[in-house]
Amino acid sequence: MKINKRFIRTMIAILFLSGFVVVFAQSGLTRKAAIIKAINEAAQYSSEVLLDEEGKSRCDYHIINGRWYDYEPAWHTGQVIYGLVEAYRITQEPLYLEAAKAAGDWWTSLQIKDHPKLTGMLNAIHGDQIPYIVFATVSDGSAGLFELAKVTDNDHYADVATEAGAWMLEHMWVPEKRVFYDNIDARTGEVLKDWSPFWPDKENQQLFDVARPNNEGSLFKDMYEHTGNEKYRDIFVQLCDALVDYQDEYGLWMDFMPNDKESGYFHPRFNLWYAESLLEGYELTQNKAYLDAALKTARFYTRYQQGDGTFYYKNYVSGKINRKSICGSAVAFTGMLWLRLLQYGVGEEFEENIEKSVDWLLANQYPANHPDVNLAGGFFETRVRFIHDQVWIVNRDIATSFGLRFLTDYLRWFEKK
């Protein structure tokens, strides 16, 4: 079916004009008060709407038919946990911590206990037509679990994540290339080493089609700090070294999906995760090569932030931008990266970009009294696709999760200025 681009642009315009995205205009509020208000409304939304009765993230909200759809729920739930923990640390609101704990209990309930090959692993099936367990679903989804363990003083959350990481290290590590295989067949327990479901039409797949550095979430650093086991520290450092070596002239990692080197498309968050993990590596080792590599990524992303702070979902190294989908999570994530570099003393050039990201989030938060309770209090992020001859325009939960992390980081920094 041919995509009607004019229809899509019209639908998005209608959403904006009908109040789905409300321009921030809180008269009488200081900047600090406005940020705290935004944090509380987003955290309440995360606690009461984004998480279902099991504690699982509802993931993607279909704006047209008013229904929620799963999409990589273990990863999305991990992001909600992280955002809620940070909101709790700022506000000390018990509701946020209780919701994070319920989500952590659901996440840890995915641990596999009775499979002949997968015992100890997490049943983190991607979904959305990818019926496989995905390494990064676990690794990046785990960061919030380690933070939840710290704030609750309950090691169970970190223990389950560590056991999953240990399984993946034993079965998925390719030491000579410093990468991990991406996918596992949940039925058989076999690691997919020759074919990736993310490239279903690609023949003659090579190692980098089925494996990546997979340092999202800095899992092995968290495992090292949780257990004290030097083996995990060594793996994390090897992954950081690999990222430095595999980084290209743009500051990206175009050899690895979900980037697409052939078309020049780069995923809006993927490269930011690797840059973030390099900053974790810098904090651990003080290796300046890691800081420099993250700085290179951060500088590249400034080219794609729009004048009002917007990031779009589809961008290309050529400079081309597809404006079909708006990526609020990238707005927040780049803000976190730029702010962290500023705090390390190498990011003064990003101050304007940081403020644009804050302003964008404040301007693009659904009001708490929005008539659709499925949106009220969340931050804006659309993904537009055609599925089964239907237009899918969803608002994604991750703008809210990343928005909470960024605004809490920013508030801490703002109060110290």
Secondary structure, 3 states (H helix, E strand, C coil): CCCCHHHHHHHHHHHHHCCCCCCCCCCCCCHHHHHHHHHHHHHHHHHHHHECCCCCECCEEECCCCEEECCCHHHHHHHHHHHHHHHHHHHCCHHHHHHHHHHHHHHHCCECCCCCCCCCCECCEEECCEEEEEHHHHHHHCHHHHHHHHHHCCHHHHHHHHHHHHHHHHHHEECCCCEEECEECCCCCCECCCCCCCCCCCCCCCHHHHEECCCHHHHHHHHHHHHCCHHHHHHHHHHHHHHHHHCCCCCCCCCCCCCECCCCEECCCHHHHHHHHHHHHHHHHCCHHHHHHHHHHHHHHHHHCCCCCCCEEEEECCCCEEEEEECHHHHHHHHHHHHHHHHCCCCHHHHHHHHHHHHHHHHCECCCCCCCCCCCCCECCEEEEEECCEEEEEEECHHHHHHHHHHHHHHHHHHHC
